[in-house]
Amino acid sequence: MKKTLGIATMLVSLFLVSFTTRFYSIEDVVAALKSGNAAQLSKYFDGRVDISLPNKSDNYSKSQAEIILKDFFASNGVKNFQVKHKGEQNGAQFCIGTLQTKNGNYRTKFYMKQKGDQQVVQELGFELLTE
């Protein structure tokens, strides 16, 4: 009886843990882009991330990238983000879309790769679209 109770307890614990683990996805990143929320977006970054902006491009630490994006979003006034294409290949995910701002639209792309049990953003780029 004790053995059965122990197994049942273990199974229930595993079941509950599976529901409390939060996996990052493209939709999480898209939601942060739509609101122009750099703090939320940085939660999905790897320890270092490649950021490409019209006037600067480099590999930044997670905290540096958050500061740079906070400034970029604030100076441009994010209105919305529209997904144009997304996909998955060999466990990695990517997304291409348009970031709509007060100062114009930016072709936006990001790349997520599996690291441990999470998908993390490793690359994020913005290119000003000319009409």
N, C-alpha and C positions, 0 to 999 in steps of 0.2 A: 504494500500500500504506500509506504514512504517513497519507494522508488518511482511509482506511478505519479505521485504528487510532485516529486522533484522534476520529472520529465515534463509534466504539464506546466509547471512554473517556468521552466526553461523555455518552452515553446511560446508561452504567453509573453515572456520577456523579449524574445527575438521578434515576435510579431509587433510589439509596441515600439521597439527600437527602429524597425523598418519604417514606421510612420513618423518618427521624430527626426530622422536624418533628412536634411534638405539638400536636394541636388540642384545645382545651378543649371539654367538652360538659356537658350537664345531668348525666350520670352522674358526672362528676368532682366537681361541686358537691354532689350527693346523697351521695356517699361521705364527703366532708368533714363534711357536716351529721350524718350517721349517727354519726360518731365524736366530734362536737363539737370538731373540730380547727380552731381559728381561723387558725392559721398556714397550714395547707393550703388552707383556704377562701380566704384573702386572695390566694393565687397567681392566682386566677381573677378578681379584681377589676379594674375599670378604674382609671385613675389617681385618680378620685374616684367615690364610690359613695353612693347614698342608703340609709341604714339607718333602719328604723323599729322601735323597741322600745316596750313598753308605757309606759315612763316618759321616753323621749327619742326624738327623730326629727330627723335633720339630714343634710346632705351632708358626708361626711368624706373625707379623703385615705385612700389605701390603708392606710397604717400606722396612722392613727387608728382606722379601722374594725376593723382586726385587734385592737387593744387593747380596744376596746369589746366586741367579740364574745367575746374570750377571757374577759373578766370576766363577761359574760352567760352563757356556757356553764359556767363554773366555779361561779357562784352558783346555777345551776339544775340542774346535774348531768344532762347529756344521756344519754338511754338509747338512743334510736333516732330514725330519720326515715322516714316512710312517704309515698311519692308518691301523691297522689290524682288529679292530672291534670297532663299536660304537653303542650306543643304548640309549633308553629312558625308564624310568619307573617312574610312579607316579609323573610326572612333572620334574624329575631330568634327567640329561644327563651324560653319561660317555663315555670314549674313551680309547682304549688300542692301543698302536702303538710302533714303534721302532724309537728312536732318533739315527741317524747315526752321529758319530763324528770321528775325527782323532784318538782318543784314544780308539775306540771301539764302540759297539752298546749298547744302553740302552733300556730295556723294560720300556716303559713309560705309565703311566696311570693317568688320571685325572677325577675328578668328579665335575659336576656343579649342583647347586641347585637353584631353583627359590627363589629370594629374592626381594620382591616388584614386580616391572615389569621387572626385569632382571634375566638372568641366570648368576650366578657368580661361579668362581672356588673356591671350598672349600678344595680340596685335589689334590696334584700333587706329583707323585713319579717316581723315576728313579732307575732302578736296572741293573747293568752291566751284560750283557749276556756273558757267556763263551761258547766257541765253541768246 
